[in-house]
Amino acid sequence: MKNKVKKIGVMTSGGDSPGMNAAIRAVVRACHYYNVECVGIYRGYEGLIEGDFIKLNARSVSNTINRGGTILKSARSQEFRTKEGRAKAHQNLLNEGIDAMVLIGGDGTFTGGMVFNDEYSFPCIGVPGTIDNDIYGTNFTIGYDTALNTVVDVIDKIRDTASSHNRLFFVEVMGRDAGFIALNAGVGAGAEEILVPEEDLGLDRLLESLKRSKRSGKSSSIVVVAEGDKIGKSVFELANYVEENLPEYEVRVSVLGHMQRGGAPSCFDRVLASRLGVKAVELLLDGKTNLMVGLVDGKIETTDLEKAVKGKHNINRELLRVSDIMSI
């Protein structure tokens, strides 16, 4: 390793996801292992502009691997979108003696790092942390597995009451632009229908599917809806439409919301975060920049930040086919 980097900053930005603390911990301890100083940047790019830093060592991150959320906090920053804001951030990095940064977050976080690198040639490595799993260049993002387990657990509980009262439940999960959570959790929880942004099921097909479920003897049904699904303007409008056209169903709606972001990370997310955090530090020490680390077919691989931001992580069409078969 070239090891010209003597001090590394680490931040979390955008929406929080379970496993971010495990990633912070991995970065801090990898820095300690390679005899490099580590500085935590509070509240993402907003904290970078304000110079809100804290020195971190191996003991600073004790008992954090099991905690959800992020100990470094997170925030959106409008000021970082301006050249003046980025100039302040760069000056604060110079004042603190930080040579490189690890950015833990999603495409917005990586876009900021990419622009910053272009303007100031400041070394940045991205670590994908988002429950949506919609980042190109990795099979799994940190927090996705935990979110899936949370959603499946909640749907299992909803099914208990749906079966008891012969009800149809629409369960809305996160996924404004991607249906990874809805599809995988829907299959895992045995949903009768799964609505995702990538696949326009259509109202007629949805009604026919629910009629078929009724004819087959099902007394209750679960429909998992990604928040970005295009069929209705909202899950409540969709529920009203079904209730009007299928009066035999008693319809209820559950919006899971931000509970999907919380909770202790799964073992998978803790291990993934640890692997990616260590690799991010090693890349910076090796003189690399403007890359994202990800897990591809079980191996840690790198992707240009631009590709990670602009590329598309396609949904599993085979799993869509399986969900159709399972809904009979």
C-alpha positions in Angstrom: 0.0 0.0 0.0 1.2 3.5 -0.8 -0.2 4.8 2.5 0.2 8.5 1.6 -3.2 9.1 3.3 -2.7 9.9 7.0 -6.2 10.9 8.1 -9.5 9.7 6.8 -12.9 11.2 7.4 -16.1 9.1 7.5 -19.7 10.2 7.1 -23.2 8.9 6.8 -25.6 10.8 4.5 -29.2 10.5 3.2 -31.7 8.1 4.7 -30.3 6.0 7.6 -30.2 2.2 7.2 -29.4 -0.6 9.7 -25.8 -1.5 9.5 -24.4 2.0 9.0 -22.9 1.9 12.5 -21.2 -1.4 11.6 -19.7 0.3 8.5 -18.5 3.2 10.6 -17.0 0.8 13.0 -15.2 -1.1 10.2 -13.8 2.1 8.8 -12.5 3.3 12.2 -10.9 0.0 13.1 -9.4 -0.5 9.7 -7.8 3.0 10.1 -6.5 2.0 13.5 -5.1 -1.3 12.1 -3.2 0.6 9.3 -2.1 3.3 11.7 -4.2 6.0 10.1 -6.2 8.7 12.0 -9.9 8.6 11.6 -12.3 11.6 11.9 -16.1 11.3 12.1 -18.2 13.9 10.3 -21.5 14.6 11.9 -24.7 15.0 9.8 -23.2 14.3 6.4 -22.4 17.1 4.1 -24.1 19.6 6.4 -21.6 18.8 9.1 -18.8 18.9 6.6 -19.8 22.5 5.8 -20.0 23.4 9.5 -16.8 21.6 10.5 -18.7 19.4 12.9 -15.9 16.8 13.4 -15.0 14.3 16.1 -11.8 12.2 16.4 -12.6 8.5 16.5 -10.5 5.6 17.7 -11.0 1.8 18.0 -12.8 2.2 21.4 -15.0 5.0 20.1 -17.0 2.5 18.2 -17.3 -0.2 20.8 -20.8 -1.7 21.2 -22.1 -0.1 17.9 -22.1 -3.1 15.5 -25.6 -4.1 16.9 -27.1 -0.7 16.8 -29.5 0.6 14.1 -29.4 4.2 12.8 -26.1 6.0 12.7 -24.0 7.4 15.5 -22.7 10.1 13.2 -26.3 11.2 12.4 -27.5 12.1 8.9 -29.0 15.2 7.2 -29.8 16.6 3.8 -27.7 19.6 2.8 -29.0 22.2 0.3 -25.9 24.3 0.8 -23.6 21.5 -0.4 -25.4 21.8 -3.7 -23.8 25.2 -4.2 -20.2 25.9 -5.1 -19.9 28.2 -2.1 -21.0 25.4 0.2 -18.6 22.9 -1.3 -15.8 25.5 -0.9 -16.5 25.8 2.8 -16.5 22.0 3.1 -13.2 21.7 1.3 -11.6 24.4 3.5 -12.8 22.6 6.6 -11.2 19.4 5.4 -7.9 21.2 4.8 -8.1 22.8 8.2 -8.6 19.4 9.9 -5.9 17.8 7.8 -8.2 15.1 6.4 -6.7 13.6 3.3 -9.6 11.4 2.1 -13.2 10.4 2.9 -15.4 7.3 3.1 -19.0 8.2 2.2 -21.7 5.8 3.5 -25.1 6.3 1.8 -27.0 6.1 -1.5 -26.9 7.7 -4.9 -27.4 11.3 -3.5 -24.4 10.8 -1.2 -22.3 9.4 -4.1 -23.3 12.3 -6.4 -22.1 14.8 -3.8 -18.8 12.9 -3.5 -18.4 12.7 -7.3 -18.9 16.5 -7.8 -16.6 17.2 -4.9 -13.9 14.9 -6.4 -14.2 16.6 -9.8 -13.9 20.1 -8.3 -11.1 19.5 -5.7 -9.6 16.1 -6.7 -10.4 15.0 -3.2 -10.2 11.2 -2.7 -13.6 9.7 -1.9 -14.8 6.0 -1.7 -18.5 5.2 -1.5 -20.1 2.5 0.7 -23.7 1.7 -0.3 -26.0 2.1 2.7 -29.7 2.2 1.8 -32.6 -0.2 2.5 -33.9 0.1 -1.0 -31.1 -2.0 -2.6 -31.3 0.2 -5.7 -27.6 1.0 -6.2 -25.9 -0.3 -9.3 -22.6 -2.3 -8.7 -23.7 -4.4 -5.7 -26.1 -7.2 -5.2 -26.9 -6.0 -1.8 -26.8 -2.6 0.0 -26.3 -2.3 3.7 -29.6 -2.3 5.5 -31.6 -4.1 2.8 -31.5 -7.5 4.4 -32.6 -6.1 7.8 -35.4 -4.2 6.2 -36.7 -7.3 4.4 -36.7 -9.2 7.7 -38.6 -6.4 9.4 -41.2 -6.3 6.7 -41.7 -10.0 6.6 -42.1 -10.1 10.4 -44.8 -7.3 10.2 -46.7 -9.0 7.4 -46.7 -12.2 9.3 -48.4 -10.4 12.1 -50.9 -8.6 9.8 -51.8 -12.0 8.2 -52.9 -13.2 11.7 -55.5 -10.5 11.9 -56.4 -10.7 8.2 -57.2 -14.4 8.6 -59.1 -13.9 11.9 -61.4 -11.3 10.3 -61.5 -12.5 6.6 -59.9 -9.2 5.4 -57.9 -8.0 2.5 -54.9 -6.0 3.6 -52.9 -3.6 1.4 -49.4 -3.3 3.0 -47.3 -0.4 1.6 -43.6 -0.7 1.9 -40.7 1.6 1.0 -39.5 1.7 -2.6 -40.3 5.0 -4.4 -38.3 4.0 -7.5 -37.6 0.3 -7.0 -39.6 -2.7 -5.9 -36.9 -4.9 -4.3 -38.3 -4.8 -0.8 -41.9 -5.3 -2.0 -41.0 -8.2 -4.3 -38.7 -10.2 -2.0 -40.7 -9.5 1.2 -43.9 -10.3 -0.7 -42.6 -13.7 -1.8 -41.2 -14.4 1.6 -44.4 -13.5 3.4 -46.6 -15.4 0.9 -48.5 -12.3 -0.4 -51.3 -12.9 -2.9 -50.2 -10.0 -5.1 -47.1 -7.8 -5.2 -47.2 -4.3 -6.9 -43.9 -2.8 -7.9 -42.9 0.3 -9.9 -41.1 -1.8 -12.5 -44.2 -3.9 -13.5 -47.6 -2.2 -14.2 -50.0 -4.9 -13.1 -53.0 -2.8 -14.0 -56.3 -2.5 -12.1 -58.2 -5.1 -14.2 -55.6 -7.7 -13.6 -55.4 -6.9 -9.9 -59.2 -7.3 -9.6 -59.2 -10.6 -11.5 -56.4 -11.9 -9.3 -58.3 -11.1 -6.2 -61.5 -12.7 -7.6 -59.5 -15.8 -8.4 -58.2 -15.9 -4.8 -61.8 -15.7 -3.5 -63.0 -18.4 -5.9 -60.1 -20.7 -4.8 -61.3 -20.5 -1.2 -59.0 -17.9 0.3 -60.8 -16.1 3.1 -58.1 -13.4 3.4 -55.4 -11.9 1.2 -52.3 -9.7 1.5 -51.3 -7.4 -1.3 -47.8 -5.8 -0.9 -47.4 -2.4 -2.5 -44.2 -0.6 -3.1 -44.8 3.1 -2.5 -43.7 4.0 -6.1 -46.2 1.6 -7.7 -47.9 3.3 -10.6 -51.4 1.7 -10.5 -53.1 4.2 -8.1 -52.2 7.7 -6.9 -51.9 6.2 -3.4 -52.4 2.9 -1.7 -55.6 4.3 -0.1 -57.0 5.2 -3.5 -56.2 1.7 -4.6 -57.9 0.2 -1.6 -61.0 2.3 -2.2 -61.2 1.1 -5.8 -61.0 -2.5 -4.8 -63.6 -2.1 -2.1 -66.0 -0.4 -4.6 -65.5 -3.1 -7.2 -65.3 -6.1 -4.9 -67.7 -5.4 -2.1 -67.3 -8.9 -0.8 -63.8 -7.9 0.5 -63.4 -5.9 3.8 -60.3 -3.9 2.9 -57.7 -2.4 5.3 -54.4 -0.5 4.6 -51.2 -0.7 6.6 -48.4 1.8 5.7 -45.2 0.5 7.3 -43.3 3.7 6.9 -40.1 4.4 8.7 -40.2 1.3 11.0 -38.5 -0.4 8.0 -35.4 1.7 8.6 -35.0 0.9 12.3 -33.9 -2.0 14.4 -30.7 -3.9 15.0 -29.0 -4.9 11.7 -29.1 -8.6 10.7 -26.0 -10.7 10.8 -25.8 -10.4 7.0 -25.8 -6.6 7.1 -23.2 -6.5 9.9 -20.8 -8.8 8.0 -21.4 -6.9 4.7 -20.8 -3.5 6.4 -17.6 -4.8 7.9 -16.3 -6.1 4.6 -17.1 -3.0 2.7 -15.8 -0.6 5.3 -12.4 -2.3 5.5 -12.1 -2.4 1.7 -13.0 1.3 1.4 -10.1 2.2 3.7 -7.7 -0.1 1.9 -8.6 1.5 -1.5 -7.9 5.0 -0.2 -4.6 3.9 1.2 -3.8 2.4 -2.2 -4.4 5.7 -3.9 -7.8 4.9 -5.3 -10.7 7.3 -5.5 -14.1 8.0 -7.0 -15.1 4.4 -6.6 -17.9 2.5 -4.7 -17.3 -0.8 -3.0 -20.0 -3.5 -3.4 -20.8 -7.2 -3.1 -21.0 -9.0 -6.5 -21.5 -12.8 -6.5 -20.0 -13.0 -3.0 -16.9 -11.0 -3.8 -16.0 -7.4 -3.0 -15.9 -5.4 -6.3 -15.5 -1.8 -7.2 -17.6 0.4 -9.5 -17.0 4.0 -10.7 -19.2 6.3 -8.6 -20.7 7.7 -11.8 -21.8 4.2 -12.9 -23.1 3.5 -9.4 -25.3 6.6 -9.6 -26.4 6.4 -13.2 -26.6 2.6 -13.6 -29.7 0.6 -13.0 -30.0 -2.3 -10.6 -32.6 -4.4 -12.3 -35.3 -6.3 -10.5 -35.3 -10.1 -10.6 -37.8 -11.0 -13.3 -37.6 -14.7 -12.4 -38.8 -13.8 -8.9 -41.8 -12.0 -10.4 -42.7 -15.2 -12.2 -42.3 -17.2 -9.0 -44.6 -14.8 -7.2 -47.3 -15.3 -9.8 -47.1 -19.1 -9.4 -47.1 -18.9 -5.6 -50.2 -16.7 -5.5 -52.5 -19.5 -6.8 
